[in-house]
């Protein structure tokens, strides 16, 4: 793991990236990976990253990371939102 990270650093330095750009690349990649691993659950992703959920949300906005679940099909939602019957008076 350390060797691959060293190689990554070498590529950034030799590629002419400034430190700020390198930090953005690393942060964005880690945030996207954590969200994917936690199925876009921001609380789980923020815990895995060791940051507060509000910090995660702020960084998601800054890096234009959506983080929303894919929408369910209308048929799947329809069953969940079906009207319930009225209770009879006792």
N, C-alpha and C positions, 0 to 999 in steps of 0.2 A: 504494500500500500504506500509506504513512504517513498519508494522508488518511483512509482507512477506520479505521485504528487510532486516530487522533485522534477520529473520530466515536464509536468504541466507548468511549473514555475519557469523552467528554462524556456519553454515555448512562449510564454507571456513576455518574458524579458527580451528574448531575441526577436520577438514579433513587434517590439516597439510599443507595448502597452504601458500606459502610466499606471501607477499604483491604484488610483481611484477607479480606473476602468477595470482593472483586474479584480478589485473587490466587488464591483457590480456584477461581473461575470460569475464569480463564485457565489455571491449571495443569491442572485436570481436562479442559478442552477440548483442550489440547495433548497430554496423555497419551493421551486417547481417539483423537485424530487420528493420532498417531504409531503407536499399536498397530494401527489400521486399515490404515495405509499399509504396515506391516511384517507384515501378516497375523498379528497377535498374537505376533510374535517379540519377546520382551522385550529380548533383547540388542540387536537392531537398533533397536528403539524407544528404548532408553536411550542408544545412541550418537547417534541423531538428535537427541535432546533435550539431550545433553551432560551427562548425569547417570549415576551408577553404577547398575547393574542392581538392587542391593539398595535403593537410594533409590527407584527406580521401583516396586519391589514394595511398599515401605512406603507410598508415596503411593497406589498402587492400593488397598490395604487401607483407607487413611484416606478415600478418595473412593468406596469401594464399586464399584470398577471390576473386572469379572470377568476379562477378558482371556484367556479360554479359547477354544480352537478349537471350532467346532461339531462335535458328535460325528458320526463316520462311521456309516453304516448297518451293521448287523450283517453283512450279506453281504460287504461290502467288507473288514471286519475278519477274517472267517472264512478267506478265502484267505490272508491274511498269517499267521495263527496256526495254519495246518494243521500236523499233526504230521509230522515228517520221518522217513524210513525209517531203520532201523538199519544201521550199516555191517557188512559181512561181515568176519569175522576172516580175516587173511591167513595 
